[in-house]
Amino acid sequence: MRMAVIWFMIQEVMQVTLKDQIHDLLKGAICFTIVSLLYDKLGLR
């Protein structure tokens, strides 16, 4: 019984951390895209 509760908690934590990681990855990708476009526009590359 206790194992089931612990397993459930681990799964919940994993889901939350995965969502946060995906969120951070998305933010990073968007920032990277904007910076790349700016570099192209300004001809700094």
C-alpha positions in Angstrom: 0.0 0.0 0.0 2.7 2.4 1.0 4.6 1.6 -2.2 1.6 2.6 -4.3 1.4 6.0 -2.6 5.1 6.6 -3.0 4.9 5.5 -6.7 1.9 7.8 -7.2 3.8 10.8 -5.7 6.9 10.0 -7.8 4.7 10.0 -11.0 3.1 13.3 -10.0 6.5 14.9 -9.4 7.8 13.5 -12.7 4.9 14.9 -14.6 5.3 18.4 -13.1 9.1 18.4 -13.7 8.6 17.2 -17.3 6.0 20.0 -17.9 8.4 22.6 -16.5 11.2 21.2 -18.6 9.1 21.3 -21.8 8.0 24.9 -20.9 11.6 25.9 -20.4 12.6 24.3 -23.7 9.8 26.1 -25.5 10.9 29.4 -24.0 14.5 28.7 -24.9 13.5 27.8 -28.5 11.4 30.9 -28.9 14.2 33.2 -27.6 16.7 31.5 -29.8 14.5 32.0 -32.9 13.9 35.7 -32.1 17.6 36.3 -31.6 18.5 34.4 -34.8 15.9 36.6 -36.7 17.3 39.8 -35.2 20.9 38.7 -36.1 19.7 38.1 -39.7 17.9 41.5 -39.9 20.9 43.4 -38.4 23.4 41.5 -40.6 25.6 40.7 -37.6 26.2 37.1 -38.7 
